[in-house]
Amino acid sequence: MKHLLTTASLAVLASSLTGFDASAHAQSDGAQAQTDRDTIIVTGTRAANRTAFDTLAPVDVLTGEAIGQTVSPELIDSLAQLVPSFNVQRLPLGDGQIFVRPARLRSLSPDQTLVLINGKRRHRSAFLGNRGAQAVDMAQIPSSAISRIEVLRDGASAQYGSDAIAGVINIILDSQPGFSSFGQYSQYYEGDGELYQLGAQAGFDLDGRGFLVLSAEYSDASATSRSRQRPDAIEFQAANPQLNVPDPVQRWGKPDREAFRLALNSAFAFNTAVEGYVFGTLGWGSGVNDFNWRNPASTSAYNTTPLDPNYNLAAIFPAGFTPRFGQDDTDRALTAGIRGELNPAFSWDLSASYGRNEIDYFINETINASLGSASPTEFRAGILRQRDFNLNADFVYLLDTGLAEPVNIAFGLERRDERFEIEAGDLASYQVGPLAAVGLPSGSNGFPGYSDLQAGTFDQESYAGYLDVEAALTEQLTVGGAIRYEDYSDFGSTTDYKLSGRFAFTGNLAVRGTWSTGFRAPTPGQLESERTSQGLNSVTLNLVTNGRFNPTGPVADIINARPGGQVILPLTPETSENRSVGVVFRNDLGFTATLDLYQIDVEDRFSTRGGFQLTDAERAQLVALGIPGGESVSNASFFQNVFDTRTRGVDFVLNWAGQALAGDLNLTLAYNWNETTVTREAIAGVFNDVSRRLFEEGLPQHNAVFTADYTRGRWGVVARARHYGQWTDIDDSADVLFQDFSPITLVDVAASFQLTDNVRIRAGAENVFDTYPDESRNQANRGLIYSRNAPYDTDGGKWYFRVSAAF
């Protein structure tokens, strides 16, 4: 690799974003802050030697060491603790969302942030969230394989294509030689949620011409429970003292989860002008969690009928039943390419990327009551698959025009192919049995399986070309411009633009600003997939079956046939306009500060449009169409372009690093204020208080993280305070109810000691003061104590111990 690090080849590394980090590896606690402004960055710019301080748009740099200081095995939890504008909700009892949790940058949709690995687009998860987002599952990436993460907090669709409305997260894999390993154990103060983590990494220098790094991680997490006994379970136990009703009848908390992750990163210089590279990840996981408890006194599945005198659910589940829902997931990704230079001024990069995510759902300890005594109690509910294949050709030409530095001209082509697949579950998981005629519900209770009519393969193809120019007009003024044209097989074409600039008053003080347009194209899964699910009315505690259907399918035709004309429309891409202005400052005393103001206008914003209460006649039509559970579906919903929104915010980061108390001290304060307003109702008749407040108040507007990182000799101490502002929870399972949750501050503390030159130990606690949020009033009837939509962990304090070794 050392043979290729000329100015031109560095430029193409920035152009394709596949370069590796040569400076941030395996450092001791406190050796480097996660906001190091002197780090060469490769995200948001295709120019060589651009640092986080002199970039034209704000970029956070998170080192692998900073990520390793968090306890969770999932990368999104680490990001949420380090970047205040990044929010992750917990969502216990949220079907597949408990395993693939939505993560939002600047409160925008999870799939409005583009995720890259070594600069190459990462494939999506096969899971579609309740609000329609189909985002990347970052939990599939082993944290120990990461050298650093660059978070571009700026619209970048003109540079990278669809999804980059909120920004870009670029994960740079480790490339350094050496061997390392770690073991970690953690547990909540309540005595549950045990988590075992193991990891190892081996890095090899390939005779000075490249590197090969292999990483592996294993995690095994047991469930948590922050629940109270449901009132109706107490009543049922009192009325049936001979039965042993579990207390609580269902858990609200984290799931049981086991996962194994692998990563590969390698590059090899064939000669002084051409280098090959390959990197990828491979993962397996399995998890299971409780669903809502079924009360024998009120659940229709307990009804008996002379049509099947052998069917008696009370004999199988006498104390009621709590379906156990889970998934087995497999994820794989591989990117390979060659890059090099034709001459010192012209560099190139050709690559191919393949990614595949598969989720195999199962549900146990339940019943398909419509099959009566012939029903099993365990079901495979179906498989979702997402496959992405990308081809990229990137080029950089350094044009010497006599300016302060050569003009960086980057251009390239991209072809993308996305494919979404649904495989039907077991026949019994969706079958409408003979007892449906007398009111017994069909499908595996809790999660009816995907039917053969819902199954299928849906794909989409796109072609793109871009031009990205960056020029230092003077030693003080740098400007940039990008244009990207993209043509989709389903939507036609789009052209997006970006202008940016930076003016340096001195070497330590500058202002910067950007303006750009953006877009996010609906995925094949969002266009074609359908889902039947069951929930619980939090007032009556009766089961409610909901259906989410194709906006161009036969159920949409049923709704559109109602008096008043067409109301369900085909999906169209979301579009955006981003503006930002900021100031950056540093001095010789170790202070660095950035302040950025932004506004993001999104048109035709994508979400789930529901509230269509079905009549008996319409349910009969669903049954005739063969829709699983169609006879009991009470509400229909559709993915739609629902609103226009405006998001305004401020990002402020202050950092000081220097000598203090006879050691090295690094202090960082990061603050984000973010406000979203619904500005227009995209579809007549849709606008209502529920949807508006979900967009505007569903996440905190104020978030802050303060970190103190201190090392002295062999000792290190890290303390972090995470502040989350007020936010509003919405329960629309019955009457619409709102609850405001007070601000909360969680404190994390850890101490480490270097036992030998190779071995380090660390002990600490997250939420060290065992702080809990306000209790959830509106869903207490379900046994829930804390809101399931909280943007922070609601399980209380957690302590941990970690041993690591590096050679």
N, C-alpha and C positions, 0 to 999 in steps of 0.2 A: 504493500500500500504506500510506503514512503516514496516510491518512485513516481507516484502520480500527484503528489501534493503541490502542483504548480498553481499559479493564480487562476488559470482557465479551468483546471479540473476542480478546484475548490468552488468555482462558480457553478459548474454543472452539478456538483453535489448539492449546492443550495437550490439550483433549479429543480432537480428531481427529488430533493430532500431525502437522499439516501445516505448521506455521510454519517460517519460514526464519531462519537465524542471521544476526544483524546485527553480530556483534562478532568472529567468528573467521574472518578471511579473509586469505590471502596475506601472512602475516607472516614476518619473517626468522627464521632458525634461532635457537632459544632464546627467542623473544619470548613464548611461551606454553607452559606444560607441558601434557601430556596429561591431567593430573588437576586442572585448574583448578576449584576448589570454588566460585567465584563466578559461574560460567556459569549462565544461566537454562536449565533443562532441561525437556524436554517428554515424557520417557519415564518411566513408572511413576507419573505424577501427571497429573491433568486440571485442576489448579489453576494459575492464572497466577502468574508471578513466583516460582516455586519454584526455588531454586538447588541445585546438586549438594551443597552443604554442608547445607542444611536439608531435603532430601528425606527421606521416611519410610523409604526403602529404598536400598541402595547403588547408585550409578550412577557408572560411569567415563565421563569425557568425553575423547575422543581428537580432537585437532584435525587438520584436513587437512594442516597442516605436519608434524605428528608422523608421520602416515601416509606422507607424501612422503619422509621420511628413510629409509625401508626400500627395498630394491632390487627385490624381486619385483614383477612386474606384477599379481599376484593378491592381492586384498584380504585373503583369509584368512591369508596368510603375514604380512602387516603386523599383523593383529590378534594372531596367535600370538606375535609378538615384543614386543608392547606390553602384553598382558593375560595375566598368568601362569596364570589359571584357564582359558585358552582354548588347546586343543591341536589340532594338525593333523599327521596322519601322511603320510609320503611315498608309500608303496605303489607302487614301480616294479613292472612286470610284473603289475599287478593289474586286468587288463581295463579297463573304463571308470573304475575308481577312480583310475587315474593321471591322468585328466583332470578328474574331479569328485571331489576328495579329501574324505574325511570330516573335519569340524571339530567339536570337542566343547567345550562350556562346562561346567565343573565335572565333567568326565569322564562326563557323561550322553550319550545318543544324539545324533547330529547333528541329527535332526529333533525333538528336544525343546527346541530353542531357536528362538523365533519371530524372524524377520527382517522388518523394516519399512523402507520407503523413504519419507522424509518422513511417517512415521507410518502409512503404509498397508501392509497385508500384501503381502509379496513372494511371487510364485508359486514353486512348487517346480521343481527340476530333474526331467527325465524319467528320470534314472538312479536305480536302486535299488542300494544297496551290498550287499556280501556278507553283512552282518549285518542287512540289511533296511531300513536307514534310507533315506528319500527326503526329502532336505533341499534347501534353497535353494543354488544355485550362485552364491556371492558373487563368483567370479572374473569374472562377466559384467558387473560394475559398474565403470566406469572410476574409478580412485582419484583422478585429478585433478579429477573432478567433485564431490568431497565437501568440504563445509565442515567437518563434524565427525561423529563417531559417538558415540552414547550407548549404553553397555552396562549394562543393568539386570541386576544379579546377584541376582535374586529371582524366585520363582514368580509368574506374572501371568496365569494362565488366566482368572481371574474378571474381569480387566480387558480382555483381548484375545482370549481363546478358545484353541482347540486349539494345541498345540505349545509353549506358554510355560511348560513345567515347569522347565527350568533357568534361563530368563531371556529377555530380549529384547535384540536388537541393532537399534537404530534409526539408519539412515544418513540424515543430513541433507544434501541437495544444496546446492551453492553458489548464492548469489543476488545476488552483488555485481557491479556494473558494472566493466568494464575488460577488458583483453586480456592473455593470458599464453600462454606456450608453454614446452616443455622438450624436450631431447634427452638420452638417457642410454645409455651403453654399459657393459656389465659382462662379466666373464669369470672363470671359476674359475682358481685358481692352477695347476691341472693342464693348462690350455690349452684346455679344452673348455667347453661350455655358454655360448657367446657369446649375449648378449642385447642386442638393439637395441630401444629404446623411444622413441617420439615422442608428444607430446601437445600439444594446443592448446585454449584456451578463450576464448570471446567473450561478455562480459556487457553487456547494454544496459539503460539506464534508460528506462522507457516514460513519458517526460514527467512524472516524479514520481508516477505512478499505479501503477507496478508495475515488473517486471523481466523480462528474457528472457536466459537463460544457456544457451549451447550448448557442449558439451565433446566432445572426440574423443581417442582413444588408439589407438596401434598398437604391437604388440610382436611380435618375431620371435626365438624362442629355439631354439638348436640343442641337440642331445642331449648328455648326459653319460654316462660309463661308468666305473663303479668295479667292475670285474669281473676275474676270473682265468679262465684256460682251464679248462674242465671236464675232469676226469680221463678220462672216457670219450672226449672229443674227442682228447685226447693219445694214447690207445691206438688210436683209429681212424686218426689220422694216421700213427702208426708202422706200422700194418698196411697202410696204403695210401699209400706215399710218393709215388706218381705224382699224387695229388690235392693240391689246395691248400685245406686246411681253414682257415677264418678263425680268427684268434686275437685276441680271444675269439670263440666262436661265437655268443654273445648278449650284449647289453649289459644291465647292471643300472644304472639311473640315470634321470634325467629324460628325457622324450620330446622329440622335435622338436615345436614348437608355434608356431603363428602365430595372432594374434587381432587383431580390430578392434572397438573399442567406441565407442558414441555415447551421449550423455546430453542431455536437455532438461529445463529447469526454468523455469517461468514463472508469473507471477501478474499480474492486472490489476484495478484497482478501477473498477467501472462507475460507482459513485457513492459517497457517504460511508457507505453501509450494506451494499453488496453487492460482493463480490470473486469473480472467477473464477480458477481455477488449473489448470495442466496440467503434468505431468512424466512422464518416461519414459526408457527405455533401449533400445538396439538393438545387437546384437552378432553377429559371425560369428567362427568359429574353426575351426581344423583342426589335428589332431595325429596323430602316429604313433609307435609304439614296438615294440620286439622282444618276441616271445614265446619260449617255451622251444625250444631247438634240438632237432631230430629227428635222432637218430643212425641212419644207414642200417643199422647192424648189429643194431639192436634194435627198430626202429619197424615195426609191422605194415603200414603203408602201402607199404613197400618190397617186400612179398611179390609174387610173380608167379603167374599162373594161366593155364592153357590156355583158360579162358573168354574171355580177351582177350589174345591173344598180342602185340598192339601196345602193351600197357601195360607200361612199364618206367620207374619213377620214378627209378631210378639214372641214366637218361639225361638226365633233366630237372634233378635236384638230386643230382649225384654225390657231393658232400661233405656231404650232409645239407641240411636246410633249417630256417630260422628264420622262422616266419610273422611278417609285419609287420602289426600290428593298429592301427587308428586310427578316428577319428571326425571327421565334419564336423558342427559344431553351429551352430544359429541360435537366438537368444534375443531376445524382444521383450516390452516391458511399457509400458503407458500408463495413466495415471490422470488423470481430469478431474473437476472439481467446482466448486461454488459455495459460498461461506460468507459469513456476515455477522451482523447483529444486528437483532432486532426492536425492542429498546430497550437502554439501557445495562446491564440486568441479564440479558438473555436473548439467547444467541447460538446459531447453528446452522451445520451443515456437511453438505452432501449430495454424495456422490461415487460414481463408478463406476471400477473397476479391472479391467484385462485383462492377463493375462500368458501367454506361451506359450514353452515350451522344446522344442527338437527336436534329437535326436541321431541322426545317420545313420552307422551302423557300416560299416566296410569291412575286409577282410583280404586281403592279397596275399602272393605267394611261398609258396603253400600248395596243397593239393590236396583234392578229394573222391575218395578212393581207390576208393570203391564204384562210381563212374562209370567207372573205368578210363581208357582213352585218350580218352574223350569229356569228361573233366573239364577245366574251365578252371583257371587258377592265380591268378585274381583274382576276388573276390566282393564284392558288396554284401550285408551280413549282416542288414539290416533297419533299421527306423526306430522310435525311441521318441518319443512326443510327450506333453507335459503341458500342459494348458490350465486356467487358473483365471480365474473371473469373479466379482467381488465388488461388491455394492451396500451402501453404508453411509449411515446417517443418524445424526448425532451432535448432541447439544444440551447446553448448559450454562446453568444458572440460578443466579445469585448471590443467595442469600436472606439478607437482613439481619435477624439475630435479636438484635442488640445484643452479640454476642460480640466477641472481639478483631479478627475480620475476618469478612466475609460467608461463610456456609456455601456451599461449592462443590458443587452438585448436577449431576452429569453423567449423562446417560442416552442410549440409542440403540438402533438396530436394525441387523442385518446379515444379508444373504443371500449365501451362498457356493455356487458350483457348480464342482466339480473334475471334470476329464475326462482319462483316461489312455488312450493309444492305442498299439497295436503294429501296425506295418505289416510284412508278411512280406518277407524278403530275396529275393535271386535264387533261383529254383527249385533251381539246382545247389548253393546254399549249405546246403540242408537235405535235399536229396533222398536217399532210400535207393536206391542203384543196384544193378544186378544182381550186382556182385561182393561185396556184403555177405553173400551166401549162403556165400561161402568165407572169411569173416573179415576182409575189407578194410573199414576204418572208413568210415562215411558222414558226410556233412556236411563243410563246409569245416574242415579240420584245424586245431585250435586254438580256433576259435570257430564252432561250427555256427550257421547262420543261423536267424532266427525263421521258423517255418513258417506256412503259411496256417491251420493249426489253432490255433496260438498267437496269431494276429493277432486284433484286435478292438478295440472302443471300450468303455470302462468308466467310468461316471460316478457321482457322489455329490453330494447337495444337502443344505444345512443352513440353518437359520434360527436367529437368536439375538437376545436382548434383554438389556441390561445396565443396572445402576444403580450409580453410583460416587459416593460422598459423602466430602468432606473438610472438616473443621471445626477451627478453632483455638478450643478451649474456653476457654483462657486464653492469655495471651501466652507462657506456658511450654509448654503442652500442646496438641499437635495430634494428632487421631485421624482415621482413614479407614476406610471399609468399602466393599466392592464385592460384588455378586452378579450372576451371569450364568447365564442359561438358554439352552441350545442343543439343538436337535432335529435329528438326522441321519436321512437316508433309509434308511441301512443299519443303524443301531445304536439307534435310539430317542433318548431325551433324557438330558441331564445338567445338573446345577445345581452351580455352584462358587462359593466364597466366599473373601473375603480381608478380614482385619482388620489394621490397622497403626497405629502410634502413635510419637510422638516427644516426649520431655520435655527441655526446655532448662534446665539448671541456671543457666547464664549465656549470654550471647550467643556464647560461644566453646566451650562444653562441653555436649553433649547425649547422651542415649541414645535408641535407636530399636529397634523390633522389629516383626516381621510374623508372621502365621500365615495360611496359605491352602491351599486344595485346588486340584488341577489335573487335566488330562486331555490325552491325545493320541489322536485318532481315527485308525485305520488308513486309509490312502489307497486309492483304487481300484486303483492299481498294486500295492500290497502285497496287496490282496485277490485280484487276478485274474491277475497276470502269472506267467509261467513262463520258465525259462532253462536251457539245457544248456551246460555249459562244460567245459574240459579243463585239467588241471593236471599236475604232475610229482611223482611219488614221489621225495622227496629222498634216499632210500636206494638204491632199485633203478634210478632214473632212467627208469622206465617211465611212459608216459602214463596218466592216470586221468581218466575221464569222469564228471562229476557232474551231477546234475539237481536243480534247485530247482523245486518244483511247487506248484500251487494247493492250499491246505489243505482246500478243499471239492470238489476235482476228482476225476477217475477214478483218478489215481495214489494219492491219499490213500485212496480206497476199496480199492485193492489192499493197501496197508499195513494198513488197518483190518480187512481180512479175515483177517489172520494170527491164529493162536491167541492168546487172551488178551484179545480185545475191542478196542474203539476206542482209538486212541492219538493220532490226529491230530484236532485240534479246530478249529472256526472261530475266526478272529481276533476279539478284543474290544478295546475301547479300554484304553490304559494310564491309570491314575489315580495321583495323587500327593498327598502332604501335605507342605507346606513350613513350616519354622519358622526364624526368624532373630532374632538380637539383636545389637546393635552399639553402639559408642560413637564419637562424632566430636569432634575437638578442633582448635582453631587458636589462634594467639596473634598479638600485634603484631610479633613477631620474624620472621614469615614462615613459621612452621611450620604444617602441616596434617597431621592423622593421623586415620585411620579404622581401626577393628577390628570385623569382623563375623564372628560364628559362625553356622553354618547346619546344618540337617539336612533332607534330602530323602528321604522314603520313597516309593518307586514300586512299585505293585502291578501284576502281570501285565505285567512288562517284556517288551518285544518283541525277538526275535532270531531267528536261523536255528537250527532244530533239525534236526540231521543224524544221521549214523551208521546209517542204514538200509541195510544191505548187501543188494543185490538178488540173488535166485537166478536161474538160467537161465530158469525158468518165468516169473518176474515180468518179466524182460527181454523175453521173448517177448510178454507182454501189452503192454509199452510199444511194441514194434514194431507190434503189431496196432492200437494207438491212433494210430499215425503220428507218434510223438514223435521229433524229430531225434536221431540217434545213439542211439536207444533200445536197439539191439542191444549197445552197449558201455557203457551206463550202469552203473557199479558201486555208486554211492552215491546215495541219494535224500534230499533235505532239504526242509523246509517252513518258512515264516515262522510262528512260534508265539508265544503269550504264555508265556514260559519260566520266569521267576523273579520274585520280589520282591527288591528291593534297598534298602539304606539307605546314603545318602551323607552323610558328615559332613565339615565342613571349616571352615577359617579363612581369611579374606581380611584382609590387613594392608597399608595403604598409608600411607607417610610421605613428605611433600613439604616441601621448603624452597626458597623463592625470595627472592632479595635481591641486594644489591651485594657483589661480591667481586673482588679482583684488578683493580680499576679497570674492571670490566665487570658484566654481568648473569649471575648463576649460578642455575641451577635444578637441584635434586637430587631424584630420586624413587626410592624403594624400594617395590616392590610384591611381596608374597609370598602364595602360596596353598598351603595344606596341604589335601589332599582324599583321603578314604578311602572306598571303596565296599565294602560287605559284602553278600553274598547272604544274605538272612534267611529265605527260604522257597522251596521247590521248588513252582512253580505247577502242574506236571504230574507226576504220579507216575512215577518211573522215569527221569526226565531228569537229575536232579542228578548231576554228575560233576566230577572235579577239573579237567578241561580247561575247561569252561564257567565254573566258579566262578573259576578263576584268570584267565581272560580278562576277566571283569567286575572283579575285585578288583585285579589287578596289571598289567594290560595298558598302563597309562599311569603316569607318575611321580606319586607322592603329594606330592612337594615341588617347587614351581616358584617361581622368583624372577626379577625383572628390576630391575636398578639402572641408572639413567640420569643422566648428568651433561651438562647443556646450557649452554654458556657462549658469550656474545657480548661482543665489545669492538670498538666502532667498526664497521668493515667486515668484521671477522673473526668467525667462529663455529666452535665445536668441539663435537661431540657424541660421547660415549662411552657404550656400553651393554654391560652384562654380563648374559647370560641363563643361568640355572642350571636344569638339569633333574635331578631326583632319580632314584633307582634305579627300574627297571621290568623287567618280565618278558616275554620273547617266547615264543611258542608255535608249534611246528611240528607240525601234525597230519596232514601229507600221507602219513606212513607210521606208524611207531611214534610215540606222542606224546612229544615232547621239549620241555623247558623250558630257558631260559637267562636268567639275571639279568644285566642290563646296568648297569654302574657309573654313578654320577652324572657329569655332564659340564657344563662351563661354557664358553660361547662368547662372545667379545668382539667388538663392532663399534665401529669408530672412523671418523669423517668430519670433514673440515675444509671450511669454505666461505669464500668471499670475495666481497664486493659490488664487482664491477668498476666499475659505474656505478650511477646511481640506478635503472636498469631491468634490469640484467643481473647475474646471480649465477652463480658456478661452485662446484661441490662435488666433492670427491674423497674416496674412503674405501674401506673394506673391511669386509665382514661375515665373521665368524670370522677375524679378522685374524691370529691365531696358527696358523691351519691345523690346528685341533684335530679329530681323528677319534675316534669312539666305539670301544668294544670291537668286535672282529671277531665275526661270527656263526659259531659253530662248527657248528651243526646243519644249515646249508644250504650249507656250503662246497662240497659235492659238486656243486652246481648252478652253480658259478662265482661265487656271491654272496660278497662280502666283508663288507658291513655289512647289518644287519637291514633288510628292506624295510618293517617295521612301526614304524620309529623315529619318535618325535614331534618330530624336528628334522632339519635338512638334514644328510645324511651325505656330501656331495660335497666337503667341505673349504672352504678359504678362497676368497673371491670379492672381487675389486677392481672398482671402478666409477668413472665420471666422468660428471658431470651439468652441463649448462648450462641455465639457465632465464632467462626474461625476462618482465617484467610492465610493462604500460603503463596 
